[in-house]
Amino acid sequence: MRLSASTLAALVPFYLELVSAQGPSGTGKTTRYWDCCKPSCGWPKKSNGQSLVKTCSKSDQPLNDGGNTKSGCDNGGNAFMCSTQSPWAVNETTSYGWAAVAITGSNEAAWCCACYELTFTSGPVQGKKLIVQATNTGGDLGNNHFDLAIPGGGVGLFNACTNQYGAPSNGWGERYGGIKSRSDCDSFPAALKAGCYWRFDWFMGADNPGVTFKQVACPAAITAKSGCTRNNDVINETPTGPSTVPTYTPSPKV
């Protein structure tokens, strides 16, 4: 059966919606950061959702400000990254977390609060999966780039950690790359220790491993912490992993 031109034209929006819902996929790269700044997706009208990424006060308490408080990276700013947006292990092969994201051919409105399943393709975590929600972006990010939010991962271009936690002027460790060992986490603020240890336990101290990625529906355990959901999350994917936070205790590393 041949469809008329008018029928085909009417179907185009539905086709485009389906393609959009499938989301991007491909190969990418990772880095790491934790700058304590207000995430970009915490500002109003950044995503297609009705809610924003939660931001916190200097004392790490959630703000109820409609996303309008100036970032702690700016002079006089009082909105910071919440410690609850630190990565955690679901089990030995899967973790949840957040990242600053840049997707080739896309834009911030499309990726803010979207989730991506990263499968590591190199280093000691090869084969493991990390599902991240995009909460941030940056002009220094490359194509298909996931800058993983890990306490102690380096402040990078901006540093609000000195303002929020009294960290050294270049953050903890090196400005790019952060701390070097698990023991460096011992002196961290209590709220950031678990996320810092995660890097050396589940993540096995991996240094910017490569990934393959695909967009997936966000697990409820992630959106419950970030507070942000999209109006049209991907519809052709089943969220990977449980929707609640399981009990998982990694073997201590030294």
BAROMAR-774834 format. One record per residue (C-alpha): x, y, z; residue in three letters. Coordinates in pm, whole numbers, padded with zeros to 5 digits, always signed. Layout:
<rs>
XYZALA
...
</rs>
This chain:
<rs>
+00000+00000+00000MET
+00134+00339-00101ARG
+00078+00632+00133LEU
-00022+00971+00002SER
+00209+01268+00036ALA
-00023+01426+00291SER
-00025+01109+00503THR
+00355+01086+00491LEU
+00383+01450+00594ALA
+00152+01386+00889ALA
+00368+01092+01002LEU
+00696+01285+00997VAL
+00654+01443+01344PRO
+00581+01101+01495PHE
+00888+00952+01326TYR
+01110+01235+01447LEU
+00974+01194+01799GLU
+01056+00822+01793LEU
+01409+00883+01665VAL
+01459+01148+01932SER
+01326+00914+02199ALA
+01579+00648+02105GLN
+01859+00883+02200GLY
+02222+00904+02090PRO
+02481+00629+02119SER
+02841+00571+02014GLY
+03193+00575+02152THR
+03325+00843+02383GLY
+03583+00950+02634LYS
+03581+01024+03004THR
+03757+01257+03241THR
+03674+01340+03603ARG
+03601+01651+03806TYR
+03442+01787+04122TRP
+03442+02167+04129ASP
+03156+02222+04380CYS
+03000+02476+04140CYS
+02628+02496+04073LYS
+02558+02250+03789PRO
+02458+02409+03460SER
+02139+02200+03449CYS
+02039+02357+03781GLY
+01944+02680+03605TRP
+01585+02735+03485PRO
+01476+02626+03137LYS
+01787+02419+03071LYS
+01607+02091+02996SER
+01262+01993+02873ASN
+01156+01885+03221GLY
+00954+02071+03479GLN
+01219+02022+03749SER
+01581+02130+03780LEU
+01890+01958+03909VAL
+01902+02019+04283LYS
+02160+02264+04411THR
+02272+02312+04769CYS
+02376+02585+05007SER
+02728+02625+05142LYS
+02626+02392+05426SER
+02516+02130+05171ASP
+02143+02181+05231GLN
+01904+02171+04931PRO
+01796+02512+04801LEU
+01435+02587+04719ASN
+01500+02891+04503ASP
+01363+02804+04161GLY
+01719+02769+04036GLY
+01791+03141+04051ASN
+02068+03158+04315THR
+02405+03255+04171LYS
+02671+02985+04152SER
+02928+02950+04428GLY
+03191+02981+04155CYS
+03091+03346+04114ASP
+03164+03620+04364ASN
+02888+03626+04621GLY
+02727+03311+04483GLY
+02562+03071+04726ASN
+02454+02773+04511ALA
+02678+02467+04506PHE
+02690+02109+04384MET
+02513+01878+04631CYS
+02724+01605+04789SER
+02440+01359+04720THR
+02537+01377+04352GLN
+02839+01155+04418SER
+02873+00815+04245PRO
+02789+00491+04421TRP
+02812+00121+04345ALA
+02497-00078+04271VAL
+02694-00403+04255ASN
+03038-00519+04144GLU
+02973-00441+03777THR
+02730-00146+03781THR
+02738+00198+03940SER
+02524+00512+03925TYR
+02644+00872+03909GLY
+02645+01207+03730TRP
+02855+01382+03470ALA
+02913+01697+03272ALA
+02829+01599+02915VAL
+02885+01705+02555ALA
+02720+01490+02287ILE
+02821+01532+01923THR
+02542+01688+01715GLY
+02328+01758+02023SER
+02285+02045+02267ASN
+02238+02114+02635GLU
+01858+02125+02612ALA
+01865+01769+02477ALA
+02108+01620+02727TRP
+02033+01806+03052CYS
+01892+01546+03294CYS
+01912+01266+03034ALA
+02081+00941+03141CYS
+02349+00745+02960TYR
+02476+00394+03014GLU
+02855+00398+02984LEU
+03035+00069+02925THR
+03406+00106+02989PHE
+03630-00021+02711THR
+03974+00022+02864SER
+04165+00016+03191GLY
+04092-00187+03505PRO
+03716-00120+03475VAL
+03685-00258+03123GLN
+03342-00421+03088GLY
+03190-00245+03390LYS
+02893-00010+03347LYS
+02826+00334+03492LEU
+02486+00497+03437ILE
+02519+00873+03462VAL
+02271+01157+03448GLN
+02386+01470+03268ALA
+02376+01755+03518THR
+02641+01982+03375ASN
+02826+02088+03061THR
+03129+02296+02978GLY
+03301+02479+02695GLY
+03617+02274+02749ASP
+03447+01939+02679LEU
+03515+01752+02355GLY
+03293+01536+02136ASN
+03100+01257+02311ASN
+03273+01357+02632HIS
+03161+01251+02982PHE
+03333+01440+03263ASP
+03248+01216+03559LEU
+03152+01390+03885ALA
+03381+01230+04146ILE
+03477+01405+04471PRO
+03850+01466+04463GLY
+03862+01428+04085GLY
+04005+01776+04031GLY
+03829+02112+04016VAL
+03936+02191+03660GLY
+03859+02539+03527LEU
+03654+02654+03825PHE
+03679+02602+04199ASN
+03400+02655+04449ALA
+03533+02385+04684CYS
+03751+02635+04867THR
+03446+02852+04926ASN
+03221+02562+05029GLN
+03456+02329+05216TYR
+03781+02520+05273GLY
+03972+02309+05019ALA
+04316+02428+04902PRO
+04321+02705+04642SER
+04351+02454+04357ASN
+04114+02204+04514GLY
+04221+01872+04657TRP
+04527+01731+04482GLY
+04610+01854+04135GLU
+04376+02101+03972ARG
+04332+01863+03679TYR
+04314+01501+03792GLY
+04273+01558+04164GLY
+04410+01334+04436ILE
+04637+01035+04380LYS
+04547+00774+04642SER
+04258+00636+04846ARG
+04417+00753+05169SER
+04384+01112+05046ASP
+04008+01070+05086CYS
+04044+01021+05461ASP
+04070+01395+05527SER
+03774+01488+05304PHE
+03449+01638+05437PRO
+03234+01354+05567ALA
+02968+01406+05299ALA
+03221+01354+05018LEU
+03421+01062+05154LYS
+03207+00780+05013ALA
+03220+00924+04661GLY
+03593+00975+04690CYS
+03651+00617+04808TYR
+03433+00494+04520TRP
+03698+00606+04275ARG
+03959+00375+04426PHE
+03725+00087+04516ASP
+03463+00018+04248TRP
+03632+00240+03986PHE
+03969+00084+04070MET
+04160+00409+04027GLY
+04092+00409+03651ALA
+04240+00706+03467ASP
+04002+00842+03202ASN
+03892+00510+03045PRO
+03720+00500+02708GLY
+03351+00410+02680VAL
+03073+00308+02454THR
+02748+00482+02547PHE
+02377+00484+02481LYS
+02095+00692+02622GLN
+01870+00503+02861VAL
+01570+00580+03077ALA
+01689+00726+03406CYS
+01677+00493+03707PRO
+01451+00627+03982ALA
+01739+00604+04230ALA
+01927+00867+04028ILE
+01639+01109+03974THR
+01541+01085+04341ALA
+01880+01231+04431LYS
+01913+01487+04153SER
+01548+01593+04154GLY
+01542+01626+03776CYS
+01342+01425+03522THR
+01272+01488+03156ARG
+00921+01516+03012ASN
+00997+01256+02744ASN
+01256+01014+02872ASP
+01370+00752+02622VAL
+01084+00511+02558ILE
+01262+00216+02400ASN
+01497+00132+02683GLU
+01448-00049+03011THR
+01634+00119+03300PRO
+01941-00083+03384THR
+01967-00196+03742GLY
+01728-00167+04033PRO
+01529+00150+04098SER
+01615+00157+04465THR
+01952+00182+04631VAL
+02081-00167+04713PRO
+02320-00259+04987THR
+02666-00309+04842TYR
+02991-00298+05040THR
+03311-00320+04834PRO
+03618-00493+04964SER
+03846-00242+05139PRO
+04139-00125+04928LYS
+04463+00018+05056VAL
</rs>
